[in-house]
Structures are given as C-alpha cells and as structure tokens.
Amino acid sequence: MHPASVVRATKRACVKPWVIGLITFMSLIVLAVCIGLIVHYVRYNQRRTYNYYSTLSFTSDKLYDDFGREASKNFTEMSQRIESMVKKAFHKSPLKGEIVKAHIIRFSKEENGVLAHMLLIFRFRSTEDPETINIIIQRVLHEQLHDAVGPPELDPESVEIKKINKTETDNFLNNCCGTRRNKTTRQSLRIVGGTPVEEGEWPWQASLQWDGIHRCGATLINGTWLVSAAHCFRMYKDPARWTASFGVTLYPPKMRQGIRRIIVHEKYKYPSHDYDISVAELSSPVPYTNAVHRVCLPDASHEFRPGDDMFVTGFGALQNDGNSQNHLRQVRVKHIATEICNEPQVYNNTITPRMLCAGSLRGKRDACQGDSGGPLVSADARDIWYLAGIVSWGDECGQPNKPGVYTRVTAVRDWIAAQTGI
C-alpha cells in the first residue's frame, strides 16, 4: 500500500480594489508633498548673484602718489585695509552671510581726499526684492562704517552704489591686472605629465610661434606688450615671422596677434643665462576678456620669499627632449632660496642676482622644453597674481637637486619699465 500523498493547498489572498485605490491615492499625496517641499526649498534657498559698483571717499596720511599706482605695494596695502573695513561692516549687519567679495579696482583723486572705486558682490535668495536689497546695502555702509577705525579715514556719507550686470563686472575685473576667473589650481606633479588647465585660469599665458610652430611661452603685461626669455630669440630674430597666440590650446587659439618688434636685454650674452629677458610688442592691442588679460608686474622692491607657493604654466614637453603639448598645463612649485640653489650639489654658485630658483629638490616639479619664456606667478594676500619669474633654464626636467631657474622679474623690473613704459 502506497503512503498517502500530501497535497499542499495554497490559498491566495485577494486584495480588494478599494484598498489598491487608497494606497495609490496616499502615494500620490506623499509624492505631491515631497515635490512641493523640493520646489519650496529650491525657490526660497536658491541664491542669485548681485553685483555693485561702489565709490567711497577717504583721507589718508599717505600721499596719493604712494598708493595710486596699480599693483604697487602701497596700492595693495591700501586696498586691503579698505576692503577689510567694508567686509567688517557687513559682518556686523544682517547681511553677514551674503557678501562674497569687496574688491578695489582703482583709486582717483578728489579735491579733499581720494575716491576708492570698488566692486561689491553678494549672493541673496532669488525671492529678495532688488530695490530693497539696494537700500539695505547702502544703509549698512552708511551706518556701520562710522565705527571703522582708520587709517584711512572713511567718509560713510559719501558711499554710492550702482547695480551692474555680470558683463560689466567681468569688464571691470578684466581691466585689473592679476585677476582670474577659474581658480581650481588642481595639484599636479609637474607640467611634465601634469593636468591641463581650464579657460581663464591663467589668462596672461601666451604662446610664441615661429612660422606657426610653438617655440616659447610669454606673459601678457598690458594690451600690447609681452615678456619672455631672451634665449627664445637667439636664432629666430625676424618679428614678421613670429606670432603670439592666447588661450589654453595652441590649436585652435582663443586669439592670435602678430609681433611688431622684439627687444632683447642688451646684457644677455649666450651661452650665459644671465639677463635672460626680452619684451615683444604686439602688432595691435589685445582686447581683454575673461580668458585673456594681463598679469601684475611687481615693484623692484617687492619681496618673494623662499617657501612661497608659486605656479608655472606652459605648453612644454612631457619629458626631456619631448614635444610641446597642445593644451596648457600647470604645476605648483616652491620658491627656493638662492643660497640653497647655489650649493655644490645643486647649481654650484651659478645662480646670479638676476635668477630665481623654484621647484622641489626632490624633483618631479618643473618646467621643460617649450615652457621657456613663460610665467612663474605668485599671489598676494588679495589673491592678485604677480609675475615673479620667467622660465629660463635648468638641468634637464624635474631631476632631484636640479630645480627650475627663472629670470627674477624684480631684478629686471626697471629695464622692463624703460622698454615698455609699464
């Protein structure tokens, strides 16, 4: 007799239609509430940039000639003081978290003092009324600046502001030296194998090209003048065959200009690397944009200190004796003291007062062939960038105890002024 088979009966539970409808209805309500909350959050927390052109009168114990020249040490110090006073005024107000930037763009003389011309940049919720914002900003400046402690002595009642758009703001900033739009300054080991940069990161970088082929780097110092290395023109002297291109790629360039004339320092004598500097005049002025504008030139008395962070940029080779690259690259380097660079195991007393060392004694952070003549730059406390050096020479690329050697711009600053008027 066979054992009885066990039959498992499965009872299916039936869900009534009205229960399904209720669940669907409740789900839609929850979804609608979530969407509403997201829309509300985005609408009331989305921030919009507001740009203002502002003027502010002040008096100072310094003469206008001491600080009226852009990029001078006194200009930087005066700008920093006034910007700090203005920021503190907003930090003591309900607008504490709204101000993004206070930036002096120039000074001008007045009958009884000096006028500071300044950009103010804020980020407010998009629902704020623009007219109300204007009134609040002006009121804060009038009230809070009364407590500002000088020098300089500010006149709060003189404050005037005018709302401007992004294009106007960019135009003001682009006409200031040493400003940058994109500031990612990503870390890279060296230009040799480093990372490409983005448009606007180093807008003063130029490529010098002989018969359309990249030969050297250069730096835009005003609308019509470039600074480069003297050795770039040792064998290639005819200005008519040189062109300068701008932008982060060689092909296609952002902009291209011819060269009208080339001036090489009269004390440069090959094969010596001393006085390795030249200036080149463009055939027509370069219009300033976010992607193309000038660096600041330091005073001859400006001090770049050993240990300072600097950046060198260029289209140079990825390895010693390699080919130039189509895309601009960057590398962070350290300023190295001359006495260290002149040690026997480094460059054994070949570094002159016209030279500056930067890189790493461990190697791997350096410029290379094709970067010659390009910029070595350093930022001040206001995040304004100055030309510290010009790529000049070095033993191969990125070798230990063989950092890059640059023409020291402060040592040849008076020569640049004599040739260009800048």
C-alpha positions in Angstrom: 0.0 0.0 0.0 1.4 3.3 -1.1 1.7 6.1 1.5 -0.8 8.8 1.1 0.3 11.8 -0.9 0.3 15.1 1.0 -1.3 17.8 -1.0 -0.5 21.4 -0.1 -3.3 23.7 -0.8 -2.3 27.3 -1.5 -4.8 29.9 -0.6 -4.3 33.2 -2.5 -5.1 36.3 -0.6 -7.2 38.7 -2.7 -6.7 42.5 -2.2 -9.9 44.4 -2.7 -9.9 47.1 -5.4 -10.7 49.9 -2.9 -7.6 49.1 -0.9 -5.4 49.4 -4.0 -7.0 52.7 -4.8 -6.4 54.0 -1.3 -2.7 53.0 -1.4 -2.3 54.7 -4.8 -4.1 57.8 -3.6 -1.9 58.1 -0.5 1.3 57.5 -2.5 0.3 60.4 -4.9 -0.3 62.7 -1.9 3.1 61.8 -0.4 4.8 62.4 -3.8 3.0 65.7 -4.2 4.1 66.9 -0.8 7.7 65.9 -1.5 7.7 67.8 -4.8 6.1 70.8 -3.1 8.8 70.8 -0.4 11.6 70.5 -3.0 10.1 73.3 -5.1 9.8 75.5 -2.0 13.3 74.7 -0.9 14.8 75.5 -4.3 12.7 78.6 -4.7 13.5 80.1 -1.3 17.1 78.9 -0.9 18.4 79.3 -4.4 20.8 82.2 -4.4 21.4 84.8 -7.0 24.5 87.0 -7.5 24.1 90.7 -7.2 27.0 92.9 -8.4 27.5 96.6 -7.5 29.9 99.3 -8.5 30.6 101.4 -5.4 32.6 104.6 -4.6 33.8 105.7 -1.2 35.7 108.8 -0.2 38.5 108.7 2.3 41.6 110.6 3.5 45.0 109.1 4.4 48.2 110.1 6.0 49.9 108.8 2.8 50.2 110.8 -0.4 48.1 109.7 -3.3 51.3 109.1 -5.3 52.3 106.5 -2.7 49.3 104.2 -3.4 47.7 105.4 -6.6 49.7 103.2 -8.9 48.1 99.8 -9.5 50.0 96.7 -8.3 52.4 98.7 -6.1 52.9 97.6 -2.5 51.2 100.7 -1.2 48.2 100.1 -3.6 47.8 96.6 -2.2 48.0 97.6 1.4 45.5 100.5 1.0 43.1 98.2 -1.0 43.4 95.5 1.7 42.6 98.0 4.5 39.5 99.4 2.8 38.2 96.0 1.7 38.7 94.7 5.3 36.7 97.7 6.7 33.9 97.2 4.2 33.7 93.4 4.9 33.7 94.0 8.7 30.8 96.5 8.2 28.7 93.8 6.6 29.8 91.1 9.1 28.3 93.3 11.8 25.0 93.5 9.9 22.1 91.2 8.9 24.0 90.8 5.6 26.9 88.9 7.3 26.5 85.7 5.2 25.5 87.4 2.0 28.7 89.3 0.9 31.0 87.4 -1.4 33.6 89.9 -2.3 34.7 93.5 -1.8 37.4 94.4 -4.4 39.1 97.7 -5.0 39.6 98.3 -8.7 41.3 101.7 -8.6 41.7 105.0 -6.7 41.2 108.5 -8.1 42.0 111.9 -6.7 39.3 114.3 -5.2 39.5 117.9 -4.1 39.6 117.0 -0.4 40.7 113.4 -0.5 40.7 110.2 -2.5 37.9 108.1 -4.1 38.0 104.4 -3.8 36.3 102.6 -6.7 35.1 99.2 -5.6 33.2 96.1 -6.7 30.8 94.6 -4.2 29.4 91.1 -4.9 26.6 89.5 -2.9 24.5 86.3 -3.1 20.9 86.6 -2.0 17.9 84.4 -2.2 16.3 84.8 -5.5 13.0 85.9 -3.9 14.5 89.1 -2.4 13.4 92.4 -3.9 16.3 94.0 -5.7 15.3 97.6 -4.8 15.0 96.6 -1.1 18.5 95.0 -1.3 20.0 98.2 -2.8 18.6 100.2 0.1 19.8 97.8 2.8 23.3 97.6 1.3 23.6 101.4 1.2 22.2 101.8 4.8 24.6 99.2 6.2 27.6 101.0 4.7 26.4 104.4 5.9 25.7 103.2 9.5 28.4 100.6 10.1 31.4 102.4 8.5 31.0 105.2 11.2 32.7 102.7 13.6 35.5 101.8 11.2 38.9 102.5 12.7 41.5 104.0 10.3 43.8 104.9 8.8 42.5 105.6 6.2 39.6 107.7 7.5 36.5 106.8 5.6 33.5 109.1 4.9 30.5 106.9 5.2 28.1 109.5 3.9 29.9 109.6 0.6 29.1 106.0 -0.2 27.3 105.5 -3.5 26.4 102.2 -5.1 25.0 101.2 -8.5 23.8 97.8 -9.5 25.7 96.4 -12.5 25.3 93.2 -14.5 27.8 90.3 -14.9 29.3 91.6 -18.1 30.1 94.9 -16.6 31.6 93.2 -13.5 33.7 91.0 -15.7 34.9 94.0 -17.7 36.0 95.8 -14.5 37.8 92.8 -13.2 39.5 92.0 -16.6 40.9 95.5 -16.7 42.6 94.9 -13.3 45.9 93.1 -13.5 46.4 89.6 -12.0 42.7 88.5 -11.7 41.5 85.1 -12.6 38.0 83.6 -13.3 38.6 79.9 -12.8 40.7 79.1 -9.7 40.8 75.4 -9.4 44.6 75.3 -9.3 44.4 71.5 -9.2 47.5 69.8 -7.8 49.8 68.2 -10.4 53.2 66.6 -10.2 54.7 68.8 -12.9 53.9 70.3 -16.3 55.7 67.2 -17.5 52.7 64.8 -17.1 50.6 67.4 -15.2 47.0 68.2 -15.6 45.6 70.5 -18.4 44.1 73.8 -17.1 40.7 75.4 -17.8 40.0 78.5 -19.7 40.5 81.6 -17.6 42.8 80.0 -15.0 46.0 81.7 -16.3 44.7 84.3 -18.8 48.1 86.1 -19.2 49.8 83.0 -20.7 50.8 83.4 -24.4 52.5 81.1 -26.9 55.2 82.5 -29.1 55.2 80.8 -32.5 57.8 80.9 -35.3 56.1 80.3 -38.7 53.1 78.9 -36.8 55.1 76.5 -34.7 55.2 76.9 -30.9 58.6 77.8 -29.7 58.3 79.5 -26.3 55.9 80.8 -23.7 55.3 84.5 -22.9 53.3 86.6 -20.5 50.9 89.5 -21.3 51.8 92.5 -19.2 49.5 95.0 -20.9 47.4 95.2 -24.0 50.4 95.5 -26.4 53.4 94.0 -24.6 54.6 90.5 -23.8 57.5 89.5 -21.5 59.6 86.4 -22.5 63.1 85.0 -22.3 66.0 86.4 -24.4 67.1 83.0 -25.5 63.9 82.4 -27.3 65.0 84.9 -30.0 68.7 83.9 -30.2 68.3 82.2 -33.5 64.9 83.5 -34.6 65.0 87.3 -34.8 62.6 88.4 -37.5 59.4 89.8 -35.8 57.4 89.3 -39.1 57.7 85.5 -38.7 56.6 85.5 -35.1 53.0 85.4 -33.9 51.5 85.2 -30.4 48.5 83.1 -29.5 46.3 83.2 -26.4 44.0 80.7 -24.7 44.5 77.2 -23.2 45.1 75.5 -26.6 47.6 76.2 -29.3 45.1 74.9 -32.0 42.6 76.4 -32.1 43.8 79.5 -30.3 41.5 81.9 -28.4 43.2 84.8 -30.1 46.2 85.4 -32.3 48.3 88.6 -32.9 51.4 89.4 -34.9 54.6 90.8 -33.4 55.7 94.3 -34.3 59.2 94.3 -32.6 61.3 92.4 -30.2 63.7 93.9 -27.6 66.3 91.6 -26.0 68.2 92.7 -22.9 71.5 94.2 -24.1 73.4 92.3 -21.4 72.2 88.9 -22.4 75.2 87.0 -24.0 74.8 83.4 -25.0 75.8 80.8 -23.6 75.4 82.6 -20.3 71.8 82.5 -18.8 72.2 85.9 -17.1 69.8 88.7 -18.1 67.6 86.2 -19.9 64.7 88.5 -20.6 63.0 90.1 -23.7 59.9 92.0 -24.4 57.8 91.8 -27.6 55.3 94.4 -28.8 52.2 93.1 -30.4 51.1 94.4 -33.8 47.7 95.5 -32.3 46.3 95.7 -28.8 44.7 92.6 -27.3 41.1 93.1 -26.1 40.7 91.9 -22.5 38.3 89.1 -21.8 37.7 86.5 -19.1 40.2 84.2 -20.9 42.8 86.8 -22.0 44.1 89.6 -19.8 47.3 90.8 -18.1 49.3 89.7 -15.0 50.6 92.2 -12.5 54.2 93.3 -12.6 55.8 93.6 -9.1 57.7 96.7 -7.9 61.5 96.3 -8.0 61.3 96.3 -4.2 58.7 93.5 -4.0 59.9 90.5 -2.0 59.0 87.0 -3.0 60.1 84.8 0.0 61.7 81.4 -0.1 59.0 78.8 0.7 56.3 80.8 -1.1 53.9 78.8 -3.3 54.2 79.7 -7.0 52.7 78.3 -10.2 54.5 77.8 -13.5 52.5 77.2 -16.7 53.3 76.3 -20.3 52.8 74.2 -23.4 56.1 72.4 -23.0 57.2 68.8 -23.3 56.1 65.9 -21.1 59.7 64.7 -20.8 63.2 65.9 -21.5 63.7 66.4 -25.3 60.0 65.7 -25.9 57.4 67.6 -28.0 55.3 70.5 -26.9 51.6 69.9 -25.9 48.5 71.4 -27.4 46.9 72.1 -24.1 48.2 74.4 -21.4 49.5 72.8 -18.2 50.3 74.0 -14.7 52.4 72.9 -11.7 52.7 74.3 -8.1 56.3 74.9 -7.1 58.1 76.4 -4.1 60.4 79.4 -4.2 63.9 78.1 -3.2 66.4 80.4 -1.5 69.4 81.4 -3.7 71.9 80.2 -1.1 70.4 76.7 -1.3 70.3 76.8 -5.1 74.0 77.7 -5.1 75.1 74.7 -3.0 77.6 72.4 -4.7 75.1 69.5 -5.2 72.6 71.9 -6.8 73.9 74.6 -9.1 77.3 75.2 -7.5 77.3 79.1 -7.4 76.0 79.6 -10.9 72.8 81.4 -9.7 73.2 85.2 -10.1 71.1 88.0 -8.5 69.0 88.1 -11.8 67.9 84.5 -11.2 65.3 82.8 -9.0 65.0 79.1 -8.3 61.7 77.3 -7.9 60.6 73.7 -7.8 61.5 70.9 -5.5 64.9 69.5 -4.5 63.3 66.1 -4.7 62.5 66.7 -8.4 59.3 66.0 -10.3 58.0 69.6 -10.1 59.4 71.6 -13.0 59.0 73.2 -16.4 60.6 71.7 -19.5 61.5 72.4 -23.1 58.8 74.6 -24.8 58.0 76.3 -21.5 60.9 78.8 -21.9 59.8 82.4 -21.6 56.6 81.5 -19.8 55.3 82.8 -16.5 56.1 81.9 -12.9 53.5 83.6 -10.8 52.7 84.2 -7.1 49.5 85.6 -5.4 49.4 88.3 -2.8 47.0 88.5 0.2 44.2 89.8 -2.0 44.6 86.8 -4.4 46.1 89.0 -7.1 48.7 87.4 -9.2 52.2 88.8 -9.8 54.9 87.8 -12.3 57.8 86.5 -10.2 59.9 84.8 -12.8 60.4 83.9 -16.5 61.2 80.3 -17.4 64.9 80.4 -18.3 67.0 77.2 -17.8 67.7 74.1 -15.7 69.5 70.7 -15.9 67.0 68.5 -17.8 63.4 68.4 -16.4 62.3 67.5 -12.9 65.6 66.0 -11.7 66.5 65.8 -8.0 68.6 68.8 -6.8 68.0 70.5 -10.2 65.0 72.8 -9.8 63.9 75.2 -12.5 65.8 78.5 -12.8 63.9 81.6 -13.7 64.8 85.2 -14.6 64.0 87.2 -11.4 61.5 89.9 -12.6 62.1 92.3 -9.7 65.8 92.4 -10.7 64.9 93.5 -14.2 61.8 95.5 -13.4 63.4 98.8 -14.2 64.6 97.5 -17.6 61.0 96.4 -18.4 59.7 99.9 -17.5 62.4 101.6 -19.6 61.5 99.5 -22.7 57.7 99.5 -22.4 56.7 102.4 -20.1 54.9 99.9 -17.9 
